[in-house]
């Protein structure tokens, strides 16, 4: 299956992807409105951010270059020290950017 790459078809694909993304996000919020937030569910939700971080970084450890591996190590180190995924990702991106710049 292929789509001809015209401006209109590309815009249509972007809109379709945006709608699917919104539907999954809103659907998740709607489904979670029926789940009581007990300590077990809260621990699961908190652990999800770490697992998403690992899923994003694991391919870099296998197929990445030196900058990607430096970013991985930086991200892992910041995550272990501060336990804040967003900060860890930001530090990893900055480490890779600085390595590639110099």
N, C-alpha and C positions, 0 to 999 in steps of 0.2 A: 504494500500500500504506500502510495506517495501522494504528496500534496504539492501542486505547483506553487513555487515560491513567488507569489505576488504580494504586494503590500496588503491587500484585502485578506488574502488567505493567512498571512502571518498574523495579522491583527485578530482574525477569527480564532486562530489557535491560542493566542495569548489570552483572549477573553474566555475561551473554553477552559483553559488551565486555571484561570483565576476563579471561575465559577466552581470548578471541582474542588479547588483548595478551600474556598469559603464554605462549601457544603460539608466537607470533611471536618473542618474546624468547628463550625456551628453544630454539626451533628454530634461531635464529641462532647461539646458543652451540654447539648440537650440530653444526651444519654447519661452524662454524669450527674444531671440534675435529679436522677432517680436513684443514685447511689449514695448512701449515707457515708459521710467522710469520717471513718473511724481511724484509729491509729494505724492499723494495717494498711488501709487504702492510702493514707497520708504518706507512709513510708514508701509505698510503691510509686506514688507520684513523684516524690523527691528523688528516688533512685532512677527514674526515667531520664532525667536530664544528664546524668552521668553516663548512662548507657548510650544515649544519642551521641554524646561527645566521643565515646569510644568508637562507635560505628562510623563516625565521620573521619576519625584519625587513623584507624587501623589500615585502610588501604594506602595511606601515605607512608606508613612504616615499611610496607612491602615494596611499593613501586616508586617511592619518591626519591628526589635528589637530596643533596646535602642540606639545602635550605629547608626542605620539607621535614627532614629528620630533626633538624635543629628546632623547628617549630613544634614538632611532636614532643620533644624533650622539654621544651620550655612550657608547653601547655600542661604536660603531665606534672612538672615540678610546681607550677603555680597552682594547679588543681589540688595537689597534695597539701600544699602549705595553706592556701586560703579557702579551699573548698567552695569556690565560686566559679561555675562554668563559664559565664560570660566574660569575666576577667581573664580566665585562663585562655579562652579562645582569642581574645584581643591581644594578649601578650604573645601568643604563638604567631599570630598574623604579623605583629610588629617585628618579632625576631626573624621571621622569614624575609620580610621586606628589607630589613636592615642588612641581613646577610647578602641578599641579592643586589642591594644597592652598592655595597662595598665589595 
